[in-house]
Every structure is written in structure tokens, then in C-alpha cells.
């Protein structure tokens, strides 16, 4: 409708302008023709006989049928107006003009040539030229006004026909523009209809992940691409949420079941008046405390992993002294493995990242090394040019299990009896990915026993200036 309205306005403006131009041109041609009509002709000292009357109608009745037609071309209609208001005609076929009040000849100076719109006695429109002349009436020469006219009925008829033609063309143009605009709009907005259907489908069924085809590179295509990206992101988020809930439910079931069993046993023993031995009761309470600690760790890990897989740009803008982070993690690692030997080499390195997340990632690597190291074993920790290596002397990881170590809740069958939730390395992988780095786990580089974890983070050895990020290496 907007397209049709715009076209209608444009056609109306063009049509009116064209009609006005044609009208001006046609009337200009009539004016030019009238300007070329004779101004004196036989109206001089040898003027032919005049047929006069008090009014144009009376004078016209005095003209004999088939009378004198020597006055000029017949395409002009002429009549003479004397000073006393008498109207005179020459012989021939003539049409009488209506006389205006200012058509009378002046009594002093001759009238300058002028033009006016006039009309015949029958009402037909005409363009009238007024010029001053001299005629002989009743044997006396006297000044008079010569009225020369050309009918403009043909011009008006042509203009009316042109107006009707333009109105018809304009109407067809508006209808055609409306139909064409509707077809083009429906075709152009078809992706929007598809997008609407997809959104309504998602709102009705909650089936995220629905996409629509994208054609071209215009705004509609960009909107479709954005919707597809949003729908895919929602599907991935839903999948992560579902997987996290399923994994959390599976992992929480074991400690909760153990806690419930121990609590039920304690309550039943007290209710029956059969107190458990002190040693058994202490062991059960210790198990319950350990299960609570495991639940606490598991819930913290789940909260950490509940973040999106994609890095958050707002969370990686803090400059972190990574070497200080490694030192703090080593202090906690030594407390957890007091019988172990830590050989360290930590060089300065500054990165962009989340300080707490990076510290937790390093602690998780050290926890794994402490957990699998034999008593009195050695753990090597090296930070050189942004490359952190943590190597233990434990049993190592079978080659077929290496691709699975960063999966959520995955635990090696040989370590199921050890404490842990299977989320530590997943947290490490996500944190390193958020910081733009890489992490890998594999056999020791020197071919000896144990496992070596390698974390590489982009940065630089000197603290960057304010507003500058670390050099990406």
C-alpha cells in the first residue's frame, strides 16, 4: 500500500505537471496565431460597408446571408466597436462576441494592443485581441476598436481528453504498482514469513535449533543468518544444560546415596537403642564428612562448568601475572602433597584472563599430579615463555584414554576408587580456551614414567602498558 501510494503521488505530480505544460503550449499557439491576424486590413479610408446594431445580436441580424467576405481569413472572428457602443460587422459568415465594459475605444489616446479571455454569444470560449483602428461609418471616419477572436473550444476539448487519458493511465499505474508492489513485497519478505513461522514453531514446541534457508546478502539474509546463529546457540545451550543436568544427577547420586545410608543407619541405631561402637560411629562420621567435602567440590565444579563454552570477551581483559598465579598454586599443592618433592622453574609471564579461573586450572593440574604420584615422588613444574609443564612420576595414562581426559565426568577405570568428580581437567580446558591458549595431556617427554600436562597461554614476559594486551605468541 505504501508503494502504491508513493507511485500514485508520483504519477499525479507528473500528470498534473504534464497537463499544465500542454495547456500552456496550446494556449501559447492560439495566442501566437491571434497575434498574426490582420490589424488594419480593409478597415481604412476605403472601408467596406458595415452592418451595425446596438448590440452584437442586433448587428448580427443585419448581416445578409452570404454577404461580403472580403475581411481577412475566415478562421478569425472580427467585430468593430464604435465609441458610442455600436457594434458592427463586415459581410460574411461571422459569430458575435460578447462585449466587455472595457472594450469601448478611449476618447483620447489610441488603445494599445491587448488580449483577454472572452466568449461568443452561444457561450463558446475564445481568446480576444483588441486593437485600435479607423472606420468609416455614416460617411464619417472615426476611431474604433477591432475585436479579433479565435475559439478555444478545441483546446479545451483536447485538454479534457488529455486529462481523462492521464487519469486512466494514472489509475492503471496505481493499480499496477499496487499489484507489483504486493508481489515484490511478498517475494522479498518470504524469508521474514519463514522466520516468523520458525519463531512461532519454537515458541509453540520449544524445539530450539530450527533454522531457515538464507539467500543473498541483503538485510533479510543478514536477519536470517542472525536468527540461525541465535537458534543454533540456543540449541547448544539447551544441549549443554541437558548434559550438565544428566551428568550432575549421575554424579550426585552416589555421594547422596552414601550419605543417606549412613544417616539412616545412625538414626536406626539410636531409635532401636543399640548404639554403634565408637570406632564404627567415628568411621561413619568421617565418611559422611568426606562425602560432604566431595559434594562441595562437585557443586563448585558444576558451577564452574555452567558457563558457556565460548569465551566471554568481558572476562579476559584483566592483566594477570601468571607466574604469581603458579606460585600460589604451588603453595597449595605442597600442602596437599607434603611428602612429595616439587622441582620448579617459574619465569615471569603476563597474560589476559580471569585470575581466579587461571589459578583454579593450575591447581587442578597440580592436584592430578599429587593424586597419582607415588609417596616421595617428584613433580616437575616449569613456566617458560608462557609454556607451563606439570610432570609427575605416576602410572601414566593409557594411550587409548588420552582423547577422553578432558571430557566432563570422565574418569579412568583404574582411578574410580580415588576421590574426584571427573571435572577438573574439563575446567582446565575451558579456562585455557577462554584465555586463548591450548592445553594437552600426554606421556612424559623424556620417555620416563608419569604424565606431563602442557598449558600454553599467549602473553609477554613484561607487564603491558595500560590499555594494551599481552603480545599474542
Steps between C-alpha positions, in 0.01 A plus 500: 500500500786738572652419160167557326451828688849619408446409135158669504650823632782485245260433212266778617784750516629401155151497349405843636834647396466351150143626467600849605791503256279381212233756592758777504636392162156475335388840623833645397438372146153660498653824625771489232240435227285785625800732510554433128144598404455821285483818705373746231413317180208667322413709806640824370377790289359253246318299761227270364144527617440425865199335650440657837266467792461603859599155619701218346180305443332794325805560283524132412140504374592783261761289326355350182548128447787445256599862531837661453787275613793711396618557856801277573519124547184340620677328790487832688176643634497881497264776602537873534402701807436875450532769765128517566489124566365407158606158381577449131576201280637457156322276253550124505443220745585633842444419865421775749717558807378612836617859561679586821470837676862593432480418128376852407760710317665770711410860436856630508802293408474183289466171691807287516463147371378265772359150545224360718295189550157533345196309389262483208130563539441125497735459798804358316831621642742708295820699523441862394750756371411868526663750262419862410399573138317760287172428322257698284154488639216717368755673273715607796834352595526426867720298732377159606617184668554192288422179694668198342428158657602139465288229662666297773240225517727262313778566748267438795373182337855378443594583859195317634584195289859516618385524863279194458783311332746590775246410769454159340873445463553615860233264627649208311844601626382508862327163466802351324733646763283359779490153346870505413590637844300227668666228290847644555436553871372147549799363311751720682344441841460126456806439725330715765191278476724197535672664795161573658390141448826374653466729804137397549602134468771544763262689730237228457720190525816635673704314238802729471746449218254562218659689210375657178672513158705811424509650150702805391684755711236766568352606834249214499782251442696654787193475723456134401867429568476668841190298584670177396800586715275583795297182454815288478644670809177431689510137390860468617408667829207263545725205419762617750233551762348157439840332504605685812179409682530136397866479597444686825210275590711195429797622701296637790309177537795303644605734786139579586414130515801437725406790725140386524608143584732616778241740641228232491732257677580753773132587548394134511768411755393786727129417457553133590722584797787302354786746489771437247853442618693822539752399236227416249310819577816709457576330169147564375517866601836528326351347185210742518738793531699374204179463297397856592839629391466309174155652449640847567777450244257351250254789531782753459618318189147496360465873556830554324392290202157662479659788309467499118760319293583817309733750665355811655686806366417702811656237728846491338603862516689484830877485485610202709852435629484132412826419679351625829193285433723196453688578823178521701379174350833336591455603865165322512641203311780456755241495779304227324810290434734562793706188425560597137793692354418798275772607258395836358617760252258791467586792273299824472206488260200731469175396337143621460246286682292434808744481796283268712427267207865481397607423859240226526616350169862482621386353834301232315812399303704488822224301677511238226878479529481470880221242484686263267855553629650223716604588858825696496467558125609806309283749312663730245337839443646728230373836369706618204380759244133432574539119490407334830591131539398282795660156499449224760653152543173311534366204299416717202191495276440229238520631144142397421370712789687821414227635261245472783683670786338843443145366475265599782458238774732258322723299734743226418381154615826461691434814706133462585588419861691829540320817610390743231207591280656468154451873437844640581656462155178622334530818704866532396410463132221757519712754689791469257263529204350818649850647532580417137753228583541126458534207737607139444562192709732217404790280599816653645722658242819319609343156458496436875204407716217741575285751319580848374242779470584794274315831517592777251360851551559807278670788678831675551780497760452867597186660641321676214422869514153618600248424225726256317457125491778247523680410185340201333769234462 
